[in-house]
Structure formats: structure tokens, C-alpha cells
């Protein structure tokens, strides 16, 4: 990432406003630094040389106090604005990463599990970049040249000394920065792996605990934790060493200026007021560059996270249509010779899938594990682009419309989807079932009785108002399935997609699913089932067998 990456300014509007404000405050700080040095020399030199008494320089001291107070206020204002802008810019970047990753589809998300960690803890590390590094970078572009020009006006020999030693600071910054960046990239990669594995462990912990294997992944998690700690300590070690090197370098550079000024003061070639002004300004020339180096290493983790975020945002999104979806109550959904390439396998799953899903029909997809039933559902939902074939929407009147030409939101608003692992948001059971719609209590109770959710509610302390956690924590898999079925039953969407709805249910639960499908059929709604159990296949009007096929291997010249 560049010192001031244009991609960051382009992606985050708050960053643009912050840079403009910081640049203005940097120019004001440069004026205050020069004024402070000149006033301090003008106040001290006459008293030391006994050409004036303290009362004579009282007005100068008063002005100096005003300058110091204003400089402190400017620094406080910049710090306050930095924290606010950093929070907003990180939030904007996080929102874009999440939205872009979702737009890339579930297949891309599954192959890039580190995005979840990047969008949470990873981008939080960008705050030091905004709060510490970026202000010092802009100060280095204003205070350093401004103070150097003033020194040149006072004493050209000191200015030449500073001009010769000043480039050493960025040279050492570059050398140390390369090493620090490697440690920061390593730490981000380890943190992403650790976050992904811990999330997977938490999601599967109930199953592991039921099988008595909850201690199994402990060793691997401990190893990843140790690797994360080692990478973090390596970054800190390099940051501390680089800070020491930069401090030593700038101290020696200021000492060279001070020695030259001292010799010329003794020989009479320089008056005291000029010498004091030069000595006060010399550290201010080096300070911004020194702080840039120190804070760059402190923000190295955030810079690595920003690079990863830009890598996600630069992945091109699939093309989205703009045509409103036709009403599914009178539209046939047709899959025409659909092929999907399975990830990490030289297999088409499904291969050559063709089906017609008519309004009010219950259609079941059957086939062996890995045949591509869930992939076929993803293609129909518009979440996955097939390698070949297409999905056509054929309304009762008018021409057929390719799904790729349809505006996604108008399509998804007509679909209720119950995946294999239902997604429940933190909140009450009622909120997860109604999704913000106004539903009468009697309709809720009727739907719950049909799906068996009423038995679940009877065991919950607050019934409909019982709180559940992220992903449905507090409910078993079977109970979550019943919540999702009730939600689909109450959803006004015409098309209901049930992906293995009996996967986590016993025989009683299976009867509940069958009753739910029958109720949906009676209501005239279209149902797409993904099923293995014979009872579910028997309740369908049409059963389509999904098949996979091996891709031909590369030809070998003989």
C-alpha cells in the first residue's frame, strides 16, 4: 500500500474529507512551529545577553503562550477528528467489503474463508493508520519543508547539514519497513486462519460435543494461537527496533547541527537569538519524518488489511440484470442443460440438468451426494453462474426472460429459501419468523402448530419473545429447522425452496415437513424440494434426478 493510497480515498469518502482537513491543520501547525521557535528565541536571547530584562520581553512571552495554547488546541482538534474519521472510513470500507463479497456469491465466499476475519478484526487495525500515521505524513509534507526554509533564512550552514542528513531517515524507514511489512502480512494470514478455524469449531461444537470429540481440535487451535502470538511479537520487535534506530539517527543529526551552531556562537559568527531559533527548529524538521516511520510500523497490520480489502474489492462482480422479474404466480422456471463445475474436482455437478418448474407445482430434486442438487438450487436462485446452460423465466404472456437479465432483488423478493442450515439472526423467535412483517397472533399460532414449532415454544421461557443468538444459538438444529419452516409458511413469496428440509429432523419432524409441503401445495405456491427420503419424493408432483459427470482430462501427446 502506498503512503497515501488513492484507492483508500476513492473507496472511503470520510478519508477524503479527513485528508483535506488534516492538510489544512498541517499548514497551520507549520506556521505555529515556526512562530514558537522565533518567539522563544526572541524572549530568551535578550535576557541571557542582558540587553533586556524580563519585563521588556513580557509581551513576547505572552505571544509565545498564545502560540503554545493554539498549537495544543490544533493538535487536540486533529486527534478528535482523526478518531471520528477513522471509525467512519473503516465502517465504509467494511461495508463495501461485505457487500462485494456477498455479491461474488457463496461459492467465492467458501473458497475465501478469511474474508470474515478481514471484515471484522482485520480492518479494525486500520485505525492507527488514520489516527497516527496519516497526520504525521501530512505534517512531514508541510512542517518539515517550512521549518527547513526558515532555518535556511537564519543559517545556511545548519540548513545544509539538515539537508544532507535528512534523506537518511526515509532510507532507513524503507529498509526497516520492508521487513516490518513481511511480519505484518504473516500476522494477518495467521489471524485469518485462526479466525476461520475457530468459527468452524464454534459452528460444529454441538455436534463435536455430542460425539465426545470437543477436545479434538484443541491442539490445532493452540498451535494457531502460538503462531499468531509469534507473528505479533515479531512485528512488535521490529517496530521497537526501528523506533530505536530512527531515534538514534535523528538525535545524531540534531547533534551535528547543535555542534556547528555552538562553534559559530563561540567564534562570534552567529548571534544567540539566531542560534536559539535554529536549535529549536532543527528537531521540528526531523520530528514529522521520525514519527512517520514509528507510526507506520504501528499501523503495518492495518496497511496489510487494507491491501487484502482492496484485493477483494478489485475482484469483478458478475453482471446483474435490470429487468424486473415476472410474477412467479404465472411464470414457469426452466433450467436448460445446466452444467456447474464443482470446486476442487474435475466434475460437472450437475451435468446437463434440464427441468420445468411450473406455478403451483411441487418438484423434487433427487440424486446421490455430490451430484449437484444444492448447486442447482444456487443456480436457480441466481447465486451461482453455470458453466453452461441457462435459466429462463417463461411468463404466461410475453417472451421468455433469461435470469441473468433480471434484477436480483425483484427475483429474490418472490422466493422463500430454507437452506440445509437455516440462518437465524440475533433477536426473538417472533422477529426471525415474521422478518419485520405484521402477522396476526392467530396466524402465527396456526403456522407453528402445523410445523411443530408450538412444541418448541412450549419449552422456551418467553415463547415467541424468547431471545436467540447469532445463527440460532439457544436452539437445536431441529428447532431451528422448524423456525425456518414456519417462516417459509408465513412468507408471501410464491416460490418456496426447501433444501434437505428433513436433514436434522426425526420421524415426527419428517411428518411436519410433509404437512408443510401439503399446505403450501394447497395454497397454490410453487415448491422446489431437495430430498433423499422416499416419503418426500413421493409427495412431489415431479421428481428430477440430478446427475454429475467427469470432465475430460487433458490430452497427452503420444
C-alpha positions as CSV (number, residue, x, y, z in Angstrom):
1,X,0.0,0.0,0.0
2,X,1.3,3.5,-0.9
3,X,1.9,6.1,1.9
4,X,-1.4,7.7,0.8
5,X,-3.2,5.2,-1.4
6,X,-5.6,6.7,-3.9
7,X,-7.7,3.6,-3.6
8,X,-8.4,4.5,0.0
9,X,-9.5,8.0,-0.9
10,X,-11.7,6.6,-3.7
11,X,-13.3,4.0,-1.5
12,X,-13.9,6.0,1.7
13,X,-15.5,9.5,1.4
14,X,-14.7,10.1,5.1
15,X,-11.0,9.6,4.3
16,X,-11.1,12.4,1.6
17,X,-12.6,14.9,4.0
18,X,-10.2,13.9,6.7
19,X,-7.1,14.3,4.4
20,X,-8.2,17.8,3.4
21,X,-8.8,18.9,7.0
22,X,-5.5,17.4,8.1
23,X,-3.6,19.1,5.3
24,X,-5.1,22.5,6.4
25,X,-4.3,21.8,10.0
26,X,-0.8,20.7,9.0
27,X,-0.1,24.0,7.2
28,X,-1.4,25.9,10.3
29,X,0.8,23.7,12.5
30,X,3.9,24.6,10.4
31,X,3.2,28.3,10.9
32,X,2.8,27.7,14.7
33,X,6.0,25.7,14.9
34,X,8.0,28.5,13.2
35,X,6.3,31.2,15.3
36,X,7.0,29.3,18.5
37,X,10.7,28.9,17.7
38,X,11.1,32.5,16.7
39,X,9.2,33.9,19.7
40,X,11.1,31.6,22.1
41,X,14.5,32.8,20.8
42,X,13.3,36.4,20.9
43,X,12.2,36.0,24.5
44,X,15.3,34.2,25.9
45,X,18.2,35.7,24.0
46,X,17.9,39.3,25.2
47,X,17.6,38.2,28.8
48,X,20.7,35.9,28.5
49,X,22.8,38.6,26.9
50,X,21.5,41.2,29.4
51,X,20.3,43.5,26.7
52,X,16.8,43.4,28.2
53,X,15.0,42.4,31.4
54,X,12.1,40.1,31.9
55,X,9.5,42.9,31.9
56,X,10.8,44.0,28.5
57,X,10.1,40.6,26.9
58,X,6.8,40.1,28.7
59,X,4.7,40.8,25.5
60,X,6.8,38.3,23.6
61,X,6.3,35.7,26.3
62,X,2.5,36.4,26.1
63,X,2.5,35.8,22.4
64,X,4.5,32.6,22.9
65,X,2.0,31.4,25.4
66,X,-0.8,32.1,22.9
67,X,1.0,30.2,20.2
68,X,1.6,27.2,22.5
69,X,-2.1,27.1,23.5
70,X,-3.3,27.4,19.9
71,X,-0.8,24.6,18.9
72,X,-2.2,22.4,21.6
73,X,-5.8,23.1,20.5
74,X,-4.9,22.3,16.9
75,X,-3.4,19.0,18.0
76,X,-6.4,18.2,20.1
77,X,-8.8,19.0,17.2
78,X,-6.8,16.9,14.8
79,X,-6.8,14.0,17.2
80,X,-10.6,14.2,17.8
81,X,-11.3,14.4,14.1
82,X,-8.9,11.6,13.4
83,X,-10.7,9.1,15.7
84,X,-14.1,10.1,14.2
85,X,-12.9,9.9,10.6
86,X,-11.1,6.6,11.2
87,X,-14.2,5.0,12.6
88,X,-16.3,6.2,9.7
89,X,-13.7,5.3,7.0
90,X,-13.2,1.8,8.4
91,X,-17.0,1.3,8.6
92,X,-17.4,2.4,5.0
93,X,-14.6,0.1,3.8
94,X,-16.0,-2.8,5.9
95,X,-19.5,-2.3,4.4
96,X,-18.0,-2.3,0.9
97,X,-16.0,-5.4,1.5
98,X,-19.0,-7.3,3.0
99,X,-21.4,-6.1,0.2
100,X,-18.8,-7.0,-2.5
101,X,-18.1,-10.4,-1.0
102,X,-21.8,-11.2,-0.8
103,X,-22.2,-10.1,-4.4
104,X,-19.5,-12.5,-5.5
105,X,-21.7,-15.4,-4.3
106,X,-21.5,-18.3,-1.9
107,X,-19.0,-20.3,-4.0
108,X,-16.4,-17.5,-3.8
109,X,-17.0,-17.0,-0.1
110,X,-16.5,-20.7,0.6
111,X,-13.1,-20.5,-1.2
112,X,-12.1,-17.4,0.6
113,X,-12.9,-18.0,4.3
114,X,-10.6,-15.3,5.6
115,X,-13.0,-12.5,4.4
116,X,-14.9,-12.8,7.7
117,X,-11.8,-12.1,9.8
118,X,-10.7,-9.4,7.4
119,X,-14.1,-7.6,7.6
120,X,-14.0,-7.6,11.5
121,X,-10.7,-7.7,13.3
122,X,-8.5,-7.1,10.2
123,X,-9.9,-3.7,9.2
124,X,-10.0,-2.6,12.8
125,X,-6.2,-2.5,12.7
126,X,-6.5,0.3,10.1
127,X,-7.4,2.9,12.8
128,X,-3.7,3.6,13.8
129,X,-3.1,4.4,10.1
130,X,-5.7,7.1,10.2
131,X,-5.1,8.4,13.7
132,X,-1.3,8.3,13.9
133,X,0.4,7.7,10.6
134,X,-1.6,9.8,8.1
135,X,-1.4,13.0,10.1
136,X,2.3,12.7,10.5
137,X,2.7,12.0,6.8
138,X,0.9,15.3,6.0
139,X,2.9,17.1,8.7
140,X,6.1,15.8,7.0
141,X,4.9,17.4,3.8
142,X,4.2,20.8,5.5
143,X,6.2,21.3,8.7
144,X,9.5,19.8,7.5
145,X,9.9,21.9,4.4
146,X,8.5,25.0,6.1
147,X,10.9,24.7,9.1
148,X,13.8,23.9,6.8
149,X,13.2,27.1,4.7
150,X,13.1,29.2,7.9
151,X,16.4,27.6,9.0
152,X,17.9,28.4,5.6
153,X,17.0,32.1,6.1
154,X,18.7,32.1,9.5
155,X,21.8,30.0,8.9
156,X,22.6,28.3,5.6
157,X,25.3,26.1,7.1
158,X,22.8,24.5,9.5
159,X,20.3,24.2,6.6
160,X,22.9,22.3,4.5
161,X,23.7,20.0,7.5
162,X,20.0,19.2,7.9
163,X,19.6,18.7,4.1
164,X,22.4,16.2,4.0
165,X,21.3,14.1,7.0
166,X,17.5,14.3,6.3
167,X,17.4,11.8,3.5
168,X,18.9,9.1,5.8
169,X,15.6,9.0,7.7
170,X,13.4,7.8,4.8
171,X,16.2,5.4,3.6
172,X,16.2,3.6,6.9
173,X,12.4,3.8,7.0
174,X,12.3,2.0,3.7
175,X,14.8,-0.7,4.7
176,X,13.1,-1.4,8.0
177,X,9.6,-1.1,6.5
178,X,10.1,-3.9,4.1
179,X,10.9,-6.3,7.0
180,X,8.0,-5.0,9.1
181,X,5.6,-5.4,6.2
182,X,6.6,-9.1,5.8
183,X,5.8,-9.7,9.5
184,X,2.5,-7.8,9.2
185,X,1.4,-9.9,6.2
186,X,2.3,-13.1,8.1
187,X,0.4,-12.0,11.2
188,X,-2.7,-11.1,9.1
189,X,-2.6,-14.5,7.3
190,X,-2.3,-16.4,10.6
191,X,-5.1,-14.3,12.2
192,X,-7.4,-15.2,9.2
193,X,-6.7,-18.9,9.5
194,X,-7.2,-18.8,13.3
195,X,-10.5,-16.9,12.9
196,X,-11.8,-19.2,10.2
197,X,-11.0,-22.4,12.2
198,X,-12.4,-21.0,15.4
199,X,-15.6,-20.0,13.6
200,X,-15.9,-23.5,12.1
201,X,-15.2,-25.0,15.6
202,X,-17.9,-22.9,17.2
203,X,-20.4,-23.8,14.5
204,X,-19.7,-27.5,14.9
205,X,-19.2,-27.6,18.6
206,X,-22.7,-29.0,19.5
207,X,-22.0,-31.9,17.1
208,X,-18.5,-32.5,18.4
209,X,-19.7,-32.4,22.0
210,X,-22.5,-34.9,21.2
211,X,-19.8,-37.2,19.9
212,X,-17.4,-36.6,22.7
213,X,-14.8,-35.0,20.4
214,X,-14.9,-31.4,21.6
215,X,-11.3,-31.6,22.8
216,X,-10.0,-32.9,19.4
217,X,-9.3,-29.5,17.7
218,X,-7.8,-28.0,20.9
219,X,-4.2,-28.9,19.8
220,X,-4.7,-27.3,16.3
221,X,-6.2,-24.1,17.8
222,X,-3.4,-23.9,20.3
223,X,-0.8,-24.2,17.5
224,X,-2.5,-21.4,15.5
225,X,-2.7,-19.3,18.7
226,X,1.1,-19.8,19.2
227,X,1.8,-18.9,15.6
228,X,-0.4,-15.7,15.9
229,X,1.5,-14.7,19.1
230,X,4.9,-15.3,17.5
231,X,3.9,-13.3,14.4
232,X,2.6,-10.4,16.6
233,X,5.7,-10.4,18.8
234,X,7.9,-10.4,15.6
235,X,6.0,-7.3,14.4
236,X,6.4,-5.5,17.7
237,X,10.1,-6.4,18.0
238,X,10.8,-4.9,14.6
239,X,8.7,-1.9,15.4
240,X,10.6,-1.2,18.6
241,X,14.0,-1.7,16.9
242,X,13.0,0.6,14.1
243,X,11.9,3.2,16.5
244,X,15.2,3.0,18.3
245,X,17.2,3.3,15.0
246,X,15.2,6.3,13.9
247,X,15.5,8.0,17.3
248,X,19.3,7.4,17.3
249,X,19.6,8.7,13.7
250,X,17.6,11.9,14.3
251,X,19.4,12.6,17.6
252,X,22.8,12.4,16.0
253,X,21.6,14.6,13.1
254,X,20.3,17.3,15.6
255,X,23.6,16.9,17.5
256,X,25.6,17.7,14.3
257,X,23.5,20.9,13.8
258,X,24.0,21.8,17.5
259,X,27.7,21.3,17.4
260,X,28.1,23.6,14.3
261,X,25.9,26.3,15.9
262,X,27.9,26.1,19.1
263,X,31.2,26.5,17.4
264,X,29.9,29.6,15.5
265,X,28.4,31.1,18.6
266,X,31.8,30.8,20.4
267,X,33.7,32.3,17.5
268,X,31.2,35.1,17.1
269,X,30.0,34.1,13.7
270,X,26.4,33.8,14.9
271,X,24.3,35.7,17.4
272,X,22.5,34.0,20.2
273,X,18.9,34.7,19.1
274,X,19.6,33.2,15.6
275,X,21.4,30.2,17.2
276,X,18.5,29.5,19.6
277,X,15.9,29.7,16.7
278,X,17.9,27.3,14.6
279,X,18.4,24.9,17.6
280,X,14.6,24.9,18.4
281,X,13.7,24.5,14.7
282,X,16.1,21.7,13.9
283,X,14.3,18.9,15.9
284,X,11.0,20.1,14.4
285,X,12.4,19.4,10.9
286,X,13.2,15.8,11.8
287,X,10.2,15.1,14.1
288,X,7.5,14.5,11.5
289,X,9.6,12.1,9.4
290,X,10.7,10.3,12.6
291,X,7.0,10.0,13.6
292,X,6.0,8.8,10.1
293,X,8.5,5.9,10.5
294,X,7.4,5.0,14.0
295,X,3.7,5.1,13.3
296,X,4.0,3.3,10.0
297,X,5.2,0.3,11.8
298,X,2.5,0.6,14.4
299,X,-0.1,0.7,11.6
300,X,1.5,-2.1,9.5
301,X,-1.3,-4.5,10.4
302,X,-3.9,-2.1,9.1
303,X,-2.0,-1.5,5.9
304,X,-1.8,-5.2,5.3
305,X,-5.6,-5.5,6.0
306,X,-6.3,-2.6,3.6
307,X,-4.3,-4.4,0.9
308,X,-6.4,-7.5,1.4
309,X,-9.6,-5.4,1.4
310,X,-8.6,-3.8,-1.9
311,X,-7.8,-7.3,-3.3
312,X,-11.4,-8.3,-2.5
313,X,-12.9,-5.1,-3.9
314,X,-11.0,-5.5,-7.2
315,X,-12.5,-8.9,-8.0
316,X,-15.0,-8.2,-10.7
317,X,-18.7,-8.8,-9.8
318,X,-20.8,-10.9,-12.0
319,X,-23.1,-9.0,-14.3
320,X,-26.5,-8.1,-12.9
321,X,-29.7,-7.6,-14.9
322,X,-32.0,-4.7,-14.7
323,X,-35.3,-6.2,-16.0
324,X,-38.0,-6.6,-13.3
325,X,-38.7,-10.3,-12.6
326,X,-42.1,-11.5,-13.9
327,X,-44.8,-12.6,-11.4
328,X,-43.9,-16.2,-10.4
329,X,-47.6,-17.0,-9.8
330,X,-47.9,-17.3,-13.6
331,X,-44.3,-18.0,-14.7
332,X,-42.6,-21.3,-15.5
333,X,-38.9,-21.5,-14.4
334,X,-36.9,-23.6,-16.9
335,X,-33.4,-24.8,-16.5
336,X,-31.9,-25.6,-19.9
337,X,-28.9,-28.0,-20.0
338,X,-27.2,-26.5,-16.9
339,X,-23.6,-27.5,-16.1
340,X,-21.8,-26.4,-13.0
341,X,-18.1,-27.1,-12.4
342,X,-17.6,-28.5,-8.9
343,X,-14.8,-26.8,-6.9
344,X,-11.6,-28.8,-6.4
345,X,-13.0,-31.6,-8.6
346,X,-12.8,-32.3,-12.3
347,X,-16.5,-32.8,-12.2
348,X,-19.7,-31.2,-13.6
349,X,-22.3,-31.3,-10.8
350,X,-24.9,-31.1,-12.0
351,X,-24.3,-32.0,-15.7
352,X,-26.9,-31.3,-18.4
353,X,-29.7,-30.6,-15.9
354,X,-33.0,-29.7,-17.5
355,X,-36.3,-29.2,-15.7
356,X,-39.5,-27.1,-15.9
357,X,-40.9,-25.8,-12.6
358,X,-44.4,-24.7,-13.2
359,X,-46.6,-22.5,-11.0
360,X,-48.2,-24.4,-8.1
361,X,-46.1,-27.5,-8.8
362,X,-44.1,-29.4,-6.2
363,X,-40.9,-30.6,-7.8
364,X,-38.2,-32.7,-6.1
365,X,-34.5,-32.9,-7.0
366,X,-33.1,-36.4,-6.3
367,X,-29.6,-37.8,-6.7
368,X,-26.6,-39.1,-4.9
369,X,-24.5,-37.0,-2.6
370,X,-22.3,-34.7,-4.6
371,X,-24.5,-34.9,-7.7
372,X,-25.0,-31.1,-7.6
373,X,-28.5,-30.7,-6.1
374,X,-27.6,-27.7,-3.9
375,X,-25.6,-26.2,-6.8
376,X,-28.7,-26.5,-9.0
377,X,-30.7,-24.6,-6.3
378,X,-27.9,-21.9,-6.2
379,X,-28.1,-21.5,-10.0
380,X,-31.9,-21.2,-9.8
381,X,-31.6,-18.6,-7.1
382,X,-29.2,-16.6,-9.1
383,X,-26.4,-17.1,-6.6
384,X,-24.2,-19.2,-8.9
385,X,-23.4,-18.7,-12.6
386,X,-23.4,-22.0,-14.5
387,X,-20.5,-23.1,-16.7
388,X,-23.0,-23.9,-19.5
389,X,-26.8,-23.6,-20.0
390,X,-29.2,-21.0,-18.7
391,X,-32.2,-20.4,-16.5
392,X,-35.3,-19.0,-18.4
393,X,-38.4,-17.4,-16.9
394,X,-41.4,-18.0,-19.1
395,X,-44.4,-15.9,-18.2
396,X,-47.9,-16.9,-19.3
397,X,-47.9,-13.9,-21.7
398,X,-44.8,-12.5,-23.3
399,X,-41.4,-13.7,-24.3
400,X,-39.1,-15.7,-22.0
401,X,-36.6,-13.7,-19.9
402,X,-33.1,-15.1,-19.0
403,X,-32.5,-15.0,-15.3
404,X,-29.2,-13.2,-16.0
405,X,-31.2,-10.2,-17.3
406,X,-33.5,-10.0,-14.2
407,X,-32.9,-7.5,-11.4
408,X,-31.9,-9.7,-8.5
409,X,-33.9,-8.0,-5.7
410,X,-37.2,-8.4,-7.7
411,X,-36.4,-12.1,-8.1
412,X,-35.4,-12.8,-4.5
413,X,-38.5,-11.0,-3.2
414,X,-40.6,-13.8,-4.7
415,X,-38.6,-16.6,-3.2
416,X,-38.6,-18.1,0.3
417,X,-35.5,-20.3,0.8
418,X,-34.9,-22.8,3.6
419,X,-31.2,-24.0,3.3
420,X,-29.8,-27.1,4.9
421,X,-28.6,-24.9,7.8
422,X,-31.2,-22.2,8.4
423,X,-29.9,-18.7,9.1
424,X,-31.3,-17.1,12.2
425,X,-30.4,-13.6,13.2
426,X,-29.9,-12.4,16.8
427,X,-33.3,-11.4,18.2
428,X,-36.6,-13.0,19.3
429,X,-38.2,-16.1,17.8
430,X,-41.0,-13.9,16.6
431,X,-38.7,-11.5,14.8
432,X,-37.0,-14.4,13.0
433,X,-40.3,-15.8,11.8
434,X,-42.0,-12.6,10.8
435,X,-38.9,-10.8,9.4
436,X,-40.5,-7.4,10.3
437,X,-43.9,-8.1,8.7
438,X,-47.1,-7.6,10.6
439,X,-48.5,-11.1,11.3
440,X,-51.6,-11.7,13.4
441,X,-51.1,-13.8,16.6
442,X,-53.6,-16.4,15.4
443,X,-51.8,-16.9,12.1
444,X,-48.5,-17.3,14.0
445,X,-50.0,-20.0,16.3
446,X,-51.7,-21.8,13.3
447,X,-48.4,-22.0,11.4
448,X,-46.5,-23.0,14.5
449,X,-49.0,-25.8,15.1
450,X,-48.5,-27.1,11.5
451,X,-44.7,-27.1,11.6
452,X,-44.4,-28.4,15.2
453,X,-42.9,-25.1,16.4
454,X,-45.6,-24.9,19.0
455,X,-43.9,-27.8,20.9
456,X,-40.6,-25.9,20.8
457,X,-42.3,-22.7,22.0
458,X,-43.8,-24.6,25.0
459,X,-40.2,-25.4,26.2
460,X,-39.0,-21.8,25.8
461,X,-39.3,-19.3,28.7
462,X,-40.6,-16.4,26.7
463,X,-42.3,-18.4,23.9
464,X,-42.4,-16.1,20.8
465,X,-40.4,-13.4,22.7
466,X,-37.5,-15.7,23.6
467,X,-34.1,-14.4,22.5
468,X,-31.8,-16.4,20.3
469,X,-28.2,-15.7,19.5
470,X,-26.2,-15.4,16.3
471,X,-27.1,-18.4,14.0
472,X,-29.8,-19.5,16.3
473,X,-27.7,-20.2,19.4
474,X,-30.0,-21.4,22.1
475,X,-31.9,-23.7,19.8
476,X,-31.1,-27.2,18.5
477,X,-30.7,-27.8,14.7
478,X,-34.1,-29.4,14.6
479,X,-35.7,-26.5,16.4
480,X,-34.0,-24.0,14.0
481,X,-35.4,-26.1,11.1
482,X,-38.9,-25.7,12.5
483,X,-38.4,-21.9,12.9
484,X,-37.3,-21.7,9.2
485,X,-40.2,-23.8,8.0
486,X,-42.7,-21.6,9.9
487,X,-41.0,-18.6,8.4
488,X,-41.4,-20.0,4.9
489,X,-45.0,-20.9,5.5
490,X,-45.8,-17.3,6.6
491,X,-43.7,-15.7,3.8
492,X,-46.0,-14.4,1.0
493,X,-43.3,-15.4,-1.6
494,X,-44.7,-17.6,-4.5
495,X,-41.7,-19.9,-4.8
496,X,-40.5,-21.9,-1.7
497,X,-37.2,-23.7,-2.0
498,X,-36.6,-26.4,0.7
499,X,-33.0,-27.8,0.6
500,X,-32.9,-31.1,2.6
501,X,-35.7,-29.9,5.0
502,X,-35.6,-33.2,6.9
503,X,-31.9,-33.3,7.4
504,X,-32.0,-32.6,11.1
505,X,-35.4,-34.0,11.9
506,X,-36.7,-37.3,13.3
507,X,-39.7,-39.2,12.0
508,X,-42.1,-36.8,13.7
509,X,-40.3,-33.9,12.2
510,X,-40.5,-35.5,8.8
511,X,-44.3,-35.7,9.1
512,X,-44.2,-32.0,9.9
513,X,-42.3,-31.2,6.7
514,X,-44.8,-33.3,4.7
515,X,-47.7,-31.4,6.2
516,X,-46.0,-28.1,5.5
517,X,-45.4,-29.1,1.8
518,X,-49.0,-30.1,1.5
519,X,-50.2,-26.8,3.0
520,X,-48.0,-24.9,0.5
521,X,-49.4,-27.0,-2.4
522,X,-53.0,-26.3,-1.2
523,X,-52.2,-22.5,-1.1
524,X,-51.1,-22.7,-4.8
525,X,-47.5,-22.0,-4.1
526,X,-44.6,-23.4,-6.1
527,X,-42.3,-25.7,-4.1
528,X,-38.8,-26.9,-5.1
529,X,-37.6,-29.8,-2.8
530,X,-34.1,-31.2,-2.5
531,X,-34.6,-34.6,-0.9
532,X,-33.3,-38.1,-0.3
533,X,-36.0,-39.6,1.8
534,X,-38.6,-41.6,-0.2
535,X,-41.5,-40.0,1.7
536,X,-40.6,-36.6,0.4
537,X,-40.0,-37.8,-3.1
538,X,-43.5,-39.4,-3.1
539,X,-45.2,-36.2,-2.1
540,X,-43.7,-34.4,-5.2
541,X,-45.6,-34.0,-8.4
542,X,-42.4,-34.4,-10.4
543,X,-39.1,-35.9,-9.5
544,X,-36.0,-34.9,-11.4
545,X,-32.8,-36.9,-10.9
546,X,-29.7,-34.8,-10.8
547,X,-26.5,-36.4,-12.3
548,X,-22.9,-35.5,-12.3
549,X,-20.2,-36.2,-15.0
550,X,-16.5,-36.3,-15.0
551,X,-14.7,-33.6,-17.0
552,X,-12.4,-35.0,-19.7
553,X,-8.8,-34.9,-18.7
554,X,-6.0,-33.1,-20.6
555,X,-4.9,-34.8,-23.7
556,X,-1.4,-36.2,-23.7
557,X,0.6,-36.3,-26.9
558,X,1.9,-39.7,-27.6
